[in-house]
Amino acid sequence: MINFREGNINIGAESIFITSDYEILEAFSKKGLIEKREDPGGNGAYFYVETVADDMRFGAIISLEKRKIEWILLRWLDRPMTGWDNVSEKAMRDEYRLLLNFVEKRVGAPPDNKKNRRRTWRFKWGQVEVTYEPRSFDVVIFMKPRQEH
């Protein structure tokens, strides 16, 4: 389950909070609740987990910076666009609208900011962003913690 208002993803009896640090994620990995993976580009480790919300399966990629979560990227795993054989701008826009509706329903409010191909909801912990990239036919949800100065 994904709770955008609180900034967390439930993984069984535990939760990954956007404020979780490397040690917490490493402990979840050792318990087999999430996967620790190495970035093939040589940028260190990241974590991966799958979760279900509203009968939709999501893959969550958790990127770290300075041993804290930099962002969580959510991809809809059962999306209709798979591979390059069945992609189209219409399908991408349809998926974008579907994910916007999904987030808006879970948040219970419209986005705080609307820009071209990007909608953002802001919370005390940080923000949720639904965006798409037409060049790669990629539609994603980002959870980003508040930047500390």
N, C-alpha and C positions, 0 to 999 in steps of 0.2 A: 504494500500500500504506500502511496505517496501523499504526504501532507505538505502542500506548498505553503500554507499559512504558518506552519511551525518550522519549515525548512528541514524536513526529515523524510527518510525512506525506511519503512519497517521491513526488517528481514527476520521473519519469525518472531521470537520473543524479544529481539533486540531492535535497535534503531540506529541508523547512521544519520547523525545530525550534520548540518552544513558546517558546524563548528568543531566536528570531530577532528582529531589529529592523527598523525601517522601511527602512533602507538595503539590507539583504539582500533584503527583499520587493520593493523597487523594482527592484533588479538582476534578480531573477527575472522581473519584469513586462516589463522592457526586452528580455529574452531570449525573451519569448513563452511562458514556462512557466506563468505565472499571469496573471490579469486584475486590473488596478487599476480600481476603480469608485468613483464618487462617490455618497455617501449622498444620496438624494432629500430627506431631512429636513434637509439642510444641516449634517450632523455631520462633514464631511470625507470622506476617502478610506477605503476598506476594500479588501481583496483577496479574490479568489475563485478557486478551482481545483476541478476534479473529479478524483476518484480512485476506483479500484476495489480492493475487498478482499473476498475470498471470493465472487467473482462478484456482489458488490453494488456499485452505483454510488452514490457520495456526492458531494454538493456541499459544499465547505468554505468557509465565510464566515469571514474573518480580521479581527477587530475590533482596532483599535489604540487605545492610550491613552498619551499622552506618548511617541510614536514606538516603543513596545514593544507586543507582542501582549497584549491584554487577555483575549481568549478566542478559541477556534476553535469554531465551531458546525458540526456535521456533520448534514446532512439526507440521508436515504435517498431517492434520486431515483426509484427504480422502485417506490416504495411503492404498495400497493393503493388507498389513499385519495387520490384526486386530485379536486380541486375539492370542491364541497359535495354532489354528487349521490350519492356512495357512502361517506359517512362514517357511522360509528356508534361507540358506546362500545366495543362488542365488538371491532371492527376496530382501534380505537386501542389497546386493551389487548393484543390479539394482536401488533401491531407493537411495542409496548413490550417485551413478553416476547421477541420475536425479536431486538430490538436489545440487550437485556440479555444474552441467550445469546451473541450475536455478540461483545460486549465481554468477557464472562467467558471465552469460549473463547480469545480473542486474548491476554488478560491471564494466563490460566491459574490464576485464583483467583476466589473469590466477592467481592462488594463488601465494602469495609471498613465502610460505613455504609448502613443501610437506613432510609429515612424514607418517609412516604406519597408515592407517585408519584415517588420519587427514590432512585437507587442511586449510591453514590460509591465510587470506587477512589482511593486516595492513593499518590503516588509521591514520590521526591526532588524532581522537577521541578515538581510540582503535583498536579492531580487530574483525573479523568475522571468525568463525571456523565451518567447516562441519566435523562431525565425526560420527563414528558408533562403537557400542559395540557388538561383536558377541555373547557374553554370554547372553545378554538380548534382542538381536535382536532389538536394539534401534538405530535409525538414527536421528540426531538432528543438528540444526544450533544454535550456540551460538554467541551472540553479547556481547563483554566484553569491558568495558571502560578502557582507559589507566590508569595504576596504578600510583597513586601519591606517591611520596616518601617524 
